[in-house]
Amino acid sequence: MSQSSYIGYVGTYTKGESDGIYSFTLDKEQATIKNVKLAATIDNPTYLTISEDNQSLYSVVKEGESGGVAAFSLKSATGELQKLNQQVLEGAPPCHVSVGIANRNVFSANYHKGTVESYLVSEDGTINLPSSIVYHHGSGPDERQEKPHTHYAAFTPDEKYVVAVDLGTDQVISYSLNEGNLVEKSIFTVKPGSGPRHLVFHPLNQSLAYLMTEFSSEVVVLKYHSEDGHFTEIQTISTLPTDFTENNQGSAIHLSSDGRFVYAANRGHDSIAVFSVNADNGTLTFIEHTSTYGNWPRDFVLDPSEDFLVATNQNSSNLVLYSRNKETGLLTMLQSDVKVPDPVCVKFIKI
């Protein structure tokens, strides 16, 4: 593929019309998404991640009453996926999967079990059985926090720790990794009932992190202390208008690679909140809300050039393409009728 176009992938729920992982092409010159097609037949590949070298794609997978992670080889020139293997465990599948920079470690977070799983990756890209599984404990004040619900697990940028975000216990837990084994190092507790969901680190100042909460619909700005993996709070800011009182559940959060803008999605308000980042202290200032032109925006991603942003509306089964102003951070809708059934996660091949 030329650099005038990029290949993206969409993870889905297969409880309806979807058959697995879909791929698409973003044509930069025409500013359109095209060539949507089935890339891999697999059950409930709700979350995806792509290795830094673009050689491997890892996906959540469901198999009968079991669930786990599937490994695919990826041909970055064509976008073709070839399944290598999968590792599944008894019980519900995970909701999040991530991969280390060197493609030697994969981590999954299991919402239903309240666990984090660590997998070692072989030279050929296949994944081994989990080398470590940790179980979270506790609950929160919301009725949906009756037990742990791990929603995210990934390396810190320096790869000294694996950070897990637990929606059920209102905690961010840091683990060290010793030959694949997860060892708890520190716990940061957010405001009770917040329901923390996803975490993203500042790409330039890696001592800053931004935590998205699902229940309180807020972004919590955190300072990451690399000496022992603990976090401290800097700021909390809402992703919603002050006069919005209907049901909303915060979902995805991402930053631009220059570290100047944070984007956070609202399911219910059906919008993406845009924030500017203070270069001195990392705090956020709200800029605007942009409609997602659909129902229940589960995720979104900036394309490799960051001239565009693609959002997934799970309940209305459509992708939305925006142009992005790199100076102001603002989004402008270009295309909202791209049909993909029950889309959840969206990722691009890296450049």
N, C-alpha and C positions, 0 to 999 in steps of 0.2 A: 504494500500500500504506500502511496506517496504521502508526504506530510500535509497534503491538502485534504486528507481524509483520515479518520481514525475509526478503529473497531471498538465497539463496546459490547458488554454482556449484561444480561438481565437475569437475576435469579427470581423465581416465582413460587407461588403456591400451586400445587397441581391438583387441588381439590375440585377445580372447575374445568375450564377448557385448556388449561396449560398442559404441556407435555414435558416441561423441563427448563433447561437453560436456553435463552434466546440470544442471538447476536444481532447487531445492527451496524450500519456505517453512518458516521457523521461526515457529511460533505461540507467542508468549511467554505468552499467557494460559493456553493449554492445555498449555504446556511440551512440545510435540511437533513433530517434523519431519513434514511432509506435502507432497503435490503434487509428488513426484519425477517429473520428466519430461525427455525429451531436448530440450535447448535449441539445439543446433547439431550437425549431422553433419559430422565432421572426423576425420581419422586421428591417433591418438596425441596428443591435447591434454593432455599429462601435467602441464604447469604453466601456471597462469593468473595474471594480474594485472589489477587494475582501476584506472583513472585516478582521481585525487582528486575530479574533478567528476562521477564516475559516468557519463560519456558514452561511455567506450571500455573494451573488454576486449581484452587481448592474450593470445594462447595459443601454446604450442609447437604445431607442425604437422609431420606427416610426409607426403610425397608421393612415392610410388614409392621410389626410391633417394636421394631428397633430403629435406632438412628445413630448417625455419626458424621464422618467426613469422607468425601470422595476426592481423589486426586486425578487430574487430567494433564496430559501434555498439551501444550499450546503452540501452534504454529503462528507466530506473530505476523507473518507475511500474508497469510490467508484467513486467519482467525479460526481455523479448524481446531476442534477439540477431539482428543482421543482419550478415553477413560483408561487409567492405569490400574487403579485398585480403589478399594474403600475399606474403612474400618468402622464397624457399627457395634454398638453396645445395646443391651436390653433396655427398653424404655424409650421415651420421647427423644426426637432428634434435638441437637443444639440449635441456637438461634443466631450464633455469630461465630465466625472463623477468621483467623488472622495468620500471617506467615512472617517469619523473621527475614531480615535483609539478605542473609546468605542462603536462604531456602533450606535450612537445616532443622527448623522448629516450626511446628504448626500448633496453634492453640484454638480450642473451642470453648464457648460459654453455653451452658445449658440452662435455659429459663425454667423448665419444668423440674429439673432435678436439683437446681441450685449448686451446680458443680462447674469446675474448670478442668479441662483435660489438656494435657501436654503430649504431643506426638513428636517423635523423631522422624526425619525424612531421610530416605536412602538416596544414594548418588543418582539413581535413575528417576527420582521424583516420586516414587511410591512412598506411602506413609505406613509406619509400623503401628502396632497396637499401642494404646496410650502408655507412656512411661510413667505418668503420674496423674492421679485424679484427686482433687481436693473438694471437700464438701463444705459449703458455707452453713452457718447456723444463725438463727435469730428470726425476727419478724419486725413489722412496722405497724403504725397506727391505722393505715388505710386497710379496708377490707380485702384489697388485692395484695396485701403484704402479709398474708397469713403464714408465709414461709419464705426462705431465700429464693430469689429469682435472678440468677446471674444473667446479665444481658450483653456483656462485652468482656473480652480478654485479649490483651495484646502486649507486646514489648513496649517499654519506654524507648524514646529515640536513641538513648545510649545503650540499650539492650542490657542494662544492669538488672532490670526488674521486669516482671510481668504484672500488669495492672488489670485487676478485675473490677467491674462495676456491677453491684448487686442492687437491683430495683426493689427487691423484697425487704432488704435489711437497711436500706439507705446508707450503704457503705461503698467506699473505694478501697480495695485491699491490694497491697503490693506484696509480691512474692519474689524471692530470689530463685534462680534456676540452677540447680546443681546436677549436671549430667542428666538433664531431663526431668529431674524431680523438683516440684514446686514446694518452697518453704516460706511460710508466712513471715513477713518482715514488719509491716505496719498497717494500720487501719485508719482511714479518715471517714468520719461520719458527717453526712450532710443533714440539713434541717429535716426532722422527722416528717414522714409523709410525702417527701419530695419525689421519691421514685426515680433515682438516677438511672440513666439508660446507656448513654454513649459518651466517650471521652476522645478528645483530639488534642494533640500537642501543637504549640506554635512552631512553625517550620524553621524559624531563624533563632528565636530565643527559646531554647528547649527547656528552660526552667518554668515556662508558662504552659498551662493546660486549660482546656475549656470543657466543662462537663454539662451535658444536656440532661435535664430532668423531664420525665414523662408526665408525672402527676401534677407538679406545680408549674410546668411549662416555663422553666427558667434556664438561663445559662449561668453556671457558677464558674467564675474565673479562679483558678488555683495556681499556687506556686508549688512546683515540684522540687523537692530537696534530694538531689542525687546521692548525697552521702549515705542516706539510709532508706530512701524510697518513700518518705512520707510527704503528705500534701498539707498545705494550709490555704485557707480561703482569703481571696483578695476582694471579690465583688460578686454580688448576685443581681441579675437583671432579668426582667420578664421578657418573654418572646411574644406576648399578646398585647392587644390594645387594652387600655384600662377599662373600657366599657363593654368588653366581651365577657359574657357570663355563661355561655353555653359550654357543652362538653368539649374539652380539648385534651389531646395527648401529644406531648412533644415527641419528636422522632429523631431525625438525623441532624448531625452538626458537622460542618466542614469549614476549613479555612482556605483562603487563597495562599499560594506558595510564597508571596511576598509578605505574608503575615499582616496585611493591612485590613482584611475584611473577614468577618465571621458570618456564616449563613446557618440558619437553624429552621427546621421545618415544623409546622403545626398541623396535626391531624384533628380536624374539627373546624378550626378556623380556616383550614385548607389554604395555607400561605407559607411563604418563606420569609422569615424575618432577616433583615440585613443590618449588620452592625459594623461600625468602624472600630479599629483597634488603636488605642493610644500607644504610640511607639515607645514611650518612656516606661510605663508601668503595666501595659497589657490590658487595662480596663476597657470596657466596651461602651460605645455610644450608639443608641438606636438610630437608624436612618429611615427605613421604610419597610412596609409589608408588601409582598408581591403575591398575587393570587397564583395558585397552582393549577387553575383551570381544570379541576377534576376533584375527586373525592378521596380523601385519606392519603396524603403524600407520605409514603413510608420511607423514602430515601431520595437522594439526589447526588450528583457528582459534577465536578468541574472537568471539562475535557482537558487533554494534555496541554493545549495552547492557553487554556483558561480564558479564551474569548467567548466560551459558551458554557452553559450549565444545563444538565438534563435531569429532570425530576420524574419520579415514578408515582403515579396515583393508583394505589392498590385496589380500591373498591370500584373505580370507574375504568380500570384496565387501560390506561393510556399513559404514554410518555409525553413530556412537555419539553420543548427546546426553547431556551432563552439565549439571547446575546448578552454579554456581560461587559460593562464599561469598566476597564481596569483602573481608571482614575477615580471614579466615584463609587464603584462597587455595585451600581444599580443594574437591575435585570430588566430585559424587554422580551416579552413573549414573541416567538417566531412561529412556532408550530405546536399544536396541542392535540392533534388527531392521530397520533402514532399509536396504533393498537398493539398492545402486548397483554395477554391474559394474566390477571392477578399478579402484577409486578411488585417485587419487594426491594431488591438490592440492584444497584447498577454500578458497573466498574468499566474503566477503559484500559486497554493495553497501554503501558507506560512508554514514554519516549525519553 
